[in-house]
Amino acid sequence: MQPAPGEGKTLRTAKKLVYCSSQLAHTMEEPAQQPTQPGSGKRKGKAQYVPAKRARRCDAGGPRQLEPGVQGILITCNMNERKCVEEAYSLLNEYGDDMYGPEKFADKDQQPSGSEGEDDDVEAALKKEVGDIKASTEMRLRRFQSVESGANNVVFIRTLGIEPEKLVHHILQDMYKTKKKKTRVILRMLPISGTCRAFLEDMKKYAETFLEPWFKAPNKGTFQIVYKSRNNSHMNREEVIKELAGIVGNLNSENKVDLTNPQYTVVVEIIKTVCCLSVVKDYMLFRKYNLQEVVKSAKEPSQLNPKQGNGKEIKLESGDKLNQKTPAEDKNNQQVVPEISEEPGEIKPTSEMQVVNEAEAKPELASQVIEESKSSENAHS
C-alpha cells in the first residue's frame, strides 16, 4: 500500500526533529563530561586544589595569624623563613620536652564522638555535640604552632600550655654556658607573654595589669624599655615609652631605670595592629636575646668594650665622676645622673626644681633609649 500524499511528508519531518533533538542533547552533555575524562593528560585547575589546602590548614585548630590574646615566641631570621620555622620547631621541641616532658598526642580513635548514644532531649544532645567538637579541637592543638606574623623575616610561634619567657630564658642560658651553636638562620628569639591591639589607649589599659607581677609593690627592680615597630605608621615611639614608663612608676615609685645592666627589660614589638609585650631578664647578658651572639666566647665582648664601647655610656660615667668632684658646678652634668638613676622620680617629682629639670630631661632620655636600642637591634638583625 502506498502512503497517503500527506503522510510521507509528516514522517520525514518527524525523523528530522528526532535527529536534531538527539544532536542537541549530545552537544549539551559534552562539556560536563570533559573534566571527568581520566586520560586527558591535562593538569587540573588551581581552583580544585584550594578547598583541600584550606581544609588541611584548618585541621590544626587555633588562629592562623598573629592576633590579640595569644602567647608565643617572636623570632627574626635572615631571609629564609621556612628554614627558620624548621629550626624553631627543632629547638623548641628539644628544650620543651626537657622542661615540660614530651608532648602527648590524642589518637583519632580516642577522640570523643557524639554518635555513641542517642538522647531524646534535643537540647542535651546539641550541648553534648558542641562539647565534643570543642574537646576534639583542643586535642588537635599543638604545643608549638607557626602562624603568620605579618612582617617579612619575622616568624611567630604560638605556644600552648607553657610559659614563653621561662622557656626562652632556659634556651639562652644553656647556649650561653655551653657556647654550642644550634641554629643557622635564627637571629633573635623573644618571648611574647601578652598581645593587645596596637593603639595607645588599648596598650595603656592592658599594660596596667600586665606589668603588675614585676613592678607592683612590694615588687620592684631596675628596668629599661625596648621598642620596635614593623608595618605600622600610627604609633609614636616616644609616646609609647613615656606612657609605659609612667605606668611602671605608678606601680611602685622605687622602680628605677638602668640602661647598662637592668634587672628587667620591657620588650615592645608592634606588627601592624598587634602589640606584643614581654618582660625578660638578662637582656644585656644574653646579647639582647640574639642566638648568634650569645654563643660567642666571653673574651670577645670584653675586648671590644674598651676599644669601641658605647659612647653614651662613657659620657654617663664621666658625668658621674664630674658630679662627685664638683656637684654644684655644672647644671648640665647634674641632669645626666637623674636620667639614669632617678627616672621613676621624674614621673612623681617631689620638688619644683625636679619638676622643671626632669620634665625637660625625660623626652630626651626616652628618645636616646629607643634610638640606642633600635640601632643595636638593626645591627644584629
C-alpha positions as CSV (number, residue, x, y, z in Angstrom):
1,M,0.0,0.0,0.0
2,Q,1.3,3.4,-0.8
3,P,1.1,6.1,2.0
4,A,-1.2,8.9,1.5
5,P,0.3,12.0,0.0
6,G,0.4,13.9,3.2
7,E,1.7,11.0,5.5
8,G,5.2,10.7,3.9
9,K,5.9,14.3,4.4
10,T,4.8,14.1,8.0
11,L,7.1,11.1,8.7
12,R,10.2,12.9,7.2
13,T,9.6,15.9,9.4
14,A,9.2,13.8,12.5
15,K,12.5,12.0,11.8
16,K,14.3,15.3,11.3
17,L,13.0,16.6,14.6
18,V,14.2,13.4,16.4
19,Y,17.6,13.6,14.9
20,C,18.0,17.3,15.8
21,S,16.9,16.8,19.3
22,S,19.4,13.9,19.8
23,Q,22.2,16.0,18.4
24,L,21.3,18.9,20.7
25,A,21.3,16.7,23.7
26,H,24.6,15.2,22.8
27,T,26.3,18.6,22.4
28,M,24.9,19.7,25.8
29,E,26.3,16.7,27.6
30,E,29.9,17.0,26.2
31,P,31.1,20.0,28.4
32,A,30.0,18.2,31.6
33,Q,31.9,15.0,30.6
34,Q,35.1,16.7,29.5
35,P,36.6,17.4,33.0
36,T,35.9,13.8,34.1
37,Q,37.9,12.2,31.3
38,P,40.7,10.2,33.1
39,G,43.1,10.0,30.2
40,S,43.1,13.7,29.1
41,G,46.6,14.3,30.5
42,K,45.8,18.0,31.3
43,R,46.7,19.5,34.7
44,K,43.8,20.2,37.0
45,G,42.8,23.8,37.5
46,K,44.0,25.7,40.6
47,A,40.5,26.1,41.9
48,Q,40.3,22.3,42.5
49,Y,43.3,22.5,44.9
50,V,42.1,25.4,47.0
51,P,39.4,23.7,49.1
52,A,41.7,20.8,50.1
53,K,44.5,23.1,51.1
54,R,42.3,25.2,53.3
55,A,40.9,22.1,54.9
56,R,44.3,20.9,55.8
57,R,45.3,24.3,57.3
58,C,42.2,24.4,59.5
59,D,42.7,20.9,60.9
60,A,45.4,22.1,63.4
61,G,42.9,24.4,65.1
62,G,43.6,27.8,66.6
63,P,44.3,31.1,64.9
64,R,46.4,31.1,61.7
65,Q,47.8,34.6,62.1
66,L,49.1,36.9,64.9
67,E,46.2,38.4,66.7
68,P,45.5,39.9,70.2
69,G,45.1,37.4,73.0
70,V,47.8,34.9,72.0
71,Q,51.1,34.0,73.6
72,G,54.2,32.8,71.8
73,I,57.7,33.4,70.6
74,L,58.8,36.1,68.1
75,I,61.7,35.0,66.0
76,T,63.7,37.1,63.5
77,C,65.7,35.5,60.7
78,N,67.9,36.3,57.7
79,M,65.7,35.9,54.6
80,N,64.9,32.2,55.0
81,E,61.6,31.9,56.9
82,R,60.9,28.3,56.0
83,K,64.3,27.2,57.4
84,C,63.7,29.4,60.4
85,V,60.5,27.6,61.2
86,E,62.2,24.2,60.9
87,E,65.0,25.3,63.3
88,A,62.5,26.9,65.7
89,Y,60.4,23.7,65.9
90,S,63.6,21.6,66.5
91,L,65.0,23.9,69.1
92,L,61.7,24.5,71.0
93,N,60.7,20.8,71.0
94,E,64.1,19.8,72.3
95,Y,64.0,22.2,75.3
96,G,60.3,22.0,75.7
97,D,60.5,18.2,76.2
98,D,63.3,18.9,78.7
99,M,61.2,21.3,80.8
100,Y,57.7,20.1,80.4
101,G,58.1,16.5,79.2
102,P,57.2,15.0,75.8
103,E,54.1,16.3,74.1
104,K,51.1,13.9,74.2
105,F,49.0,13.4,71.1
106,A,45.5,12.0,71.1
107,D,44.6,9.2,68.7
108,K,41.6,9.6,66.4
109,D,40.0,6.6,68.0
110,Q,40.3,8.2,71.4
111,Q,38.7,11.4,70.4
112,P,35.2,11.9,71.8
113,S,32.3,11.5,69.5
114,G,28.6,12.2,70.0
115,S,27.4,9.2,68.0
116,E,27.8,6.7,70.8
117,G,24.4,7.2,72.3
118,E,21.1,8.8,71.3
119,D,19.4,11.3,73.5
120,D,15.7,12.0,73.3
121,D,16.3,15.5,74.6
122,V,17.3,17.7,71.7
123,E,18.9,20.4,73.8
124,A,21.0,18.0,75.7
125,A,22.1,16.3,72.5
126,L,23.1,19.6,71.0
127,K,25.1,20.6,74.1
128,K,26.8,17.3,74.0
129,E,27.7,17.7,70.4
130,V,29.1,21.2,70.9
131,G,31.2,19.9,73.8
132,D,32.6,17.0,71.7
133,I,33.6,19.5,69.0
134,K,35.4,21.7,71.5
135,A,37.2,18.7,73.1
136,S,38.3,17.4,69.7
137,T,39.6,20.8,68.7
138,E,41.6,21.1,71.9
139,M,43.1,17.7,71.3
140,R,44.3,18.8,67.8
141,L,46.1,21.9,69.2
142,R,49.9,21.6,69.2
143,R,52.3,22.9,71.8
144,F,54.1,25.0,69.2
145,Q,52.3,26.2,66.0
146,S,53.7,28.7,63.5
147,V,51.3,31.5,62.5
148,E,51.5,34.4,60.0
149,S,53.4,37.2,61.7
150,G,52.5,40.0,59.2
151,A,56.1,41.1,58.6
152,N,59.0,39.9,56.5
153,N,61.8,37.9,58.1
154,V,59.7,37.5,61.3
155,V,58.3,34.2,62.4
156,F,55.8,33.9,65.3
157,I,55.4,30.5,67.1
158,R,52.2,30.3,69.1
159,T,52.6,28.4,72.3
160,L,50.1,26.4,74.4
161,G,50.4,25.3,78.0
162,I,53.9,26.7,78.6
163,E,55.5,30.0,79.8
164,P,57.4,31.5,76.8
165,E,59.7,33.7,78.9
166,K,60.9,30.8,81.0
167,L,61.4,28.5,78.0
168,V,63.4,31.1,76.0
169,H,65.5,32.1,79.1
170,H,66.3,28.4,79.6
171,I,67.4,28.0,76.0
172,L,69.6,31.1,76.1
173,Q,71.1,30.2,79.4
174,D,72.1,26.8,78.2
175,M,73.6,28.1,75.0
176,Y,75.4,30.8,76.9
177,K,77.0,28.2,79.2
178,T,77.8,25.6,76.6
179,K,78.7,28.0,73.8
180,K,77.2,25.5,71.4
181,K,75.7,26.9,68.2
182,K,72.4,25.2,67.4
183,T,70.9,27.5,64.7
184,R,72.0,29.0,61.4
185,V,69.2,31.3,60.3
186,I,67.6,32.3,63.6
187,L,68.8,35.6,64.8
188,R,66.8,36.8,67.8
189,M,64.2,34.8,69.9
190,L,61.9,37.0,72.0
191,P,59.2,35.6,74.3
192,I,55.8,37.2,74.0
193,S,53.7,36.9,77.2
194,G,50.8,39.0,76.0
195,T,49.3,40.7,73.0
196,C,46.8,43.5,72.6
197,R,45.6,46.0,69.9
198,A,48.3,48.4,68.8
199,F,46.6,51.6,69.9
200,L,47.8,53.8,72.7
201,E,44.6,53.6,74.8
202,D,44.4,49.8,74.5
203,M,48.1,49.4,75.3
204,K,47.8,51.6,78.4
205,K,44.8,49.7,79.7
206,Y,46.5,46.3,79.0
207,A,49.9,47.3,80.4
208,E,48.4,48.4,83.8
209,T,47.6,44.8,84.6
210,F,50.2,43.1,82.6
211,L,53.2,44.8,84.3
212,E,51.9,44.2,87.9
213,P,53.7,40.8,88.6
214,W,57.1,42.5,88.1
215,F,56.7,46.1,89.2
216,K,53.8,46.5,91.5
217,A,54.7,47.0,95.2
218,P,56.2,45.2,97.0
219,N,57.9,44.0,93.8
220,K,60.5,46.4,92.4
221,G,63.5,46.5,90.2
222,T,65.6,48.4,87.6
223,F,64.2,48.4,84.1
224,Q,64.6,49.6,80.5
225,I,62.1,49.7,77.6
226,V,63.0,48.4,74.2
227,Y,60.7,49.4,71.3
228,K,60.4,48.1,67.7
229,S,57.7,48.7,65.2
230,R,57.0,46.9,61.9
231,N,54.4,47.8,59.2
232,N,52.9,50.4,61.5
233,S,52.8,54.1,61.0
234,H,50.3,55.4,63.5
235,M,52.2,54.7,66.7
236,N,54.8,57.1,68.1
237,R,57.8,55.7,69.8
238,E,58.3,58.5,72.3
239,E,54.7,58.4,73.4
240,V,54.7,54.7,74.0
241,I,57.9,54.9,76.0
242,K,56.6,57.8,78.1
243,E,53.3,56.1,78.9
244,L,54.8,52.7,79.8
245,A,57.4,54.4,82.0
246,G,54.7,56.3,83.7
247,I,52.7,53.1,84.4
248,V,55.8,51.4,85.9
249,G,56.5,54.4,88.1
250,N,52.9,54.4,89.3
251,L,53.0,50.8,90.2
252,N,56.0,51.4,92.5
253,S,58.0,54.7,92.9
254,E,61.1,52.7,93.8
255,N,61.4,51.2,90.3
256,K,64.5,52.8,88.7
257,V,65.8,53.0,85.1
258,D,69.1,51.3,84.3
259,L,70.3,51.3,80.6
260,T,73.6,49.4,81.2
261,N,72.5,46.3,83.2
262,P,68.8,46.4,84.1
263,Q,67.1,43.7,86.1
264,Y,64.1,43.7,83.7
265,T,63.7,44.7,80.1
266,V,60.2,45.6,78.9
267,V,60.1,44.4,75.2
268,V,57.5,46.2,73.0
269,E,57.1,44.7,69.5
270,I,54.4,46.2,67.2
271,I,53.5,44.4,64.0
272,K,50.7,46.1,62.0
273,T,47.8,46.4,64.5
274,V,49.1,44.0,67.1
275,C,51.2,45.0,70.1
276,C,53.4,42.2,71.6
277,L,54.6,42.7,75.2
278,S,57.0,40.8,77.4
279,V,59.3,41.3,80.4
280,V,62.6,39.5,80.2
281,K,65.7,39.0,82.4
282,D,69.4,39.1,81.5
283,Y,68.7,41.0,78.3
284,M,72.2,42.5,78.1
285,L,73.9,39.4,79.4
286,F,72.3,37.2,76.6
287,R,73.2,39.8,73.9
288,K,69.7,41.1,73.5
289,Y,68.4,37.5,73.1
290,N,70.5,37.0,69.9
291,L,71.2,33.3,69.4
292,Q,74.1,34.0,67.1
293,E,75.9,36.4,69.6
294,V,75.2,34.5,72.8
295,V,77.3,31.5,71.8
296,K,80.4,33.6,71.2
297,S,83.3,33.4,73.7
298,A,83.3,35.8,76.7
299,K,86.6,37.3,75.7
300,E,85.2,38.9,72.6
301,P,82.9,41.4,74.3
302,S,85.5,42.3,77.0
303,Q,88.0,43.1,74.2
304,L,85.5,45.2,72.3
305,N,84.2,47.3,75.2
306,P,87.5,49.2,76.0
307,K,88.2,49.9,72.3
308,Q,84.7,50.6,70.9
309,G,82.3,50.7,73.7
310,N,79.1,52.7,73.8
311,G,79.8,56.4,73.6
312,K,76.7,57.3,75.6
313,E,77.7,55.0,78.4
314,I,81.2,56.6,78.6
315,K,79.7,60.0,78.8
316,L,77.4,58.9,81.6
317,E,80.3,57.5,83.5
318,S,82.4,60.7,83.1
319,G,79.4,62.7,84.1
320,D,79.1,60.7,87.3
321,K,82.7,61.4,88.1
322,L,82.4,65.1,87.5
323,N,79.3,65.2,89.7
324,Q,81.2,63.6,92.5
325,K,84.0,66.1,92.3
326,T,82.0,69.3,91.7
327,P,78.3,68.6,92.4
328,A,77.2,72.3,92.1
329,E,79.5,73.4,89.3
330,D,77.8,72.3,86.1
331,K,74.0,72.1,85.7
332,N,74.2,70.0,82.5
333,N,76.2,67.3,84.3
334,Q,73.7,67.3,87.1
335,Q,70.9,66.4,84.7
336,V,72.7,63.3,83.5
337,V,72.5,61.4,86.8
338,P,68.8,61.7,87.4
339,E,68.1,60.4,83.9
340,I,69.7,57.1,84.8
341,S,69.2,56.6,88.5
342,E,66.0,58.6,89.3
343,E,63.8,58.4,86.2
344,P,60.9,56.9,88.1
345,G,61.1,60.0,90.3
346,E,60.5,62.0,87.1
347,I,57.1,60.5,87.0
348,K,56.4,61.6,90.5
349,P,58.6,64.6,91.3
350,T,58.8,65.8,94.9
351,S,60.2,69.3,94.4
352,E,59.7,72.1,92.0
353,M,63.3,72.0,90.7
354,Q,62.9,68.3,89.9
355,V,59.7,69.0,88.0
356,V,61.4,71.5,85.7
357,N,64.6,69.6,85.2
358,E,63.1,66.2,84.8
359,A,60.3,67.3,82.5
360,E,62.9,68.5,80.1
361,A,65.2,65.6,80.5
362,K,62.6,62.8,80.2
363,P,61.8,63.1,76.5
364,E,65.5,63.2,75.7
365,L,66.1,60.1,77.7
366,A,63.2,58.2,76.1
367,S,64.5,59.1,72.6
368,Q,68.0,58.1,73.5
369,V,66.9,54.8,74.9
370,I,64.9,53.9,71.8
371,E,67.3,55.1,69.3
372,E,70.1,53.2,71.0
373,S,68.1,50.0,71.2
374,K,66.7,50.4,67.7
375,S,70.2,50.9,66.2
376,S,71.6,48.0,68.0
377,E,68.7,45.7,67.1
378,N,69.1,46.6,63.4
379,A,72.8,45.9,63.6
380,H,72.1,42.4,64.9
381,S,69.1,41.7,62.7
